[in-house]
Amino acid sequence: MLPGVVGMLPNDPAEITTAHARAIRSLGFVGASVMLMDPDRVNPATLQHARTVLADEGVAVAQANARYPSLVSEDPARRAEGVRLASRACAGARTLEAGFLLIRPGSLNLGGDWRPHPANHTPTTEARLVESLSAVARVAADEGVTIGLECGAISPLDSPSRVRRVIDAVGSPALRYNCDPVNFAASFPMAYDTAALMADITANLADHVVCAHVKDLRVADGMPIRVEECAPGDGIFDFRAFFRAYEAMRPNGFALIEHLPDDRIPAAKQAVDAIIDGMGWHWSA
């Protein structure tokens, strides 16, 4: 596996400097995520410069991450805009030579992509998502870019089996899955047996994994029932099962620590390093 991070870079690629790249590399990371906040304003020269600045310090663009409206919106105009901007982001990912472009399905909740809605899990929403992803995947294939699905229990992509069904329905080799098992852990049984969750992911998606996100989870004390995300080493996630499964599915793939403020990333990296060392493993780079 290759160690990487989501964070430690400004949201505007034009502001990425050698100092940023050296800070990332100093922690032992060899991959990073670059934001495309507005795919309409992607400047190829700026992205080429950002890619070069990072590469000169030994940091690859493991992931590109864009912003766009929901791909499952019931508003045809809003959904079309989501498809258009996600498609535009494919060109930016190509210029960055990113390992993949992260693609979120969105939500029917107008409050944001990662907000619940009862209709997120209906056949109608799934069909709408397949239609949107098919359009984006065609552009990605033309650009020579891989797109990787970011999934989660509150989203329209709420289980490994549904993700596999959607990937099969789209039928494009450009469409893959970003392995983020914590996002699926919506119940106590899943939280307390993440090895079984990884087995489910492996059974459904082993041939489709493009990258992995690294984070931990814990079960909050008291009521209401709540499963929470936390920093690596602070929870109960079975990292040994995760890393074994991921290495088998994606040898030498990036494992990106994410969802932490920059000042907490060094400790998270140390925690993950300790897990890797405890398994008798070493990072690939």
ABEGO torsion letter per residue (X at the ends): XBBBBBEGBBABAAABBAAAAAAAAAAGBABBBBBBABAAABBAAAAAAAAAAAAAAGBBBABBBBBBBBAABABAAAAAAAAAAAAAAAAAAAAAGBABBBBBAEBABAAEAABBBAAAABAAAAAAAAAAAAAAAAAAAAAGBBBBBBBBAABABABAAAAAAAAAAAGBAABBBBBBAAAABABAAAAABAAAAAAAAAAAAAAABABBBBBBBBBBBEOBBBBBBBBBGABABBAAAAAAAAAAABBGBBBBBBGBBAAAAAAAAAAAAAAAAAAGBBBAX
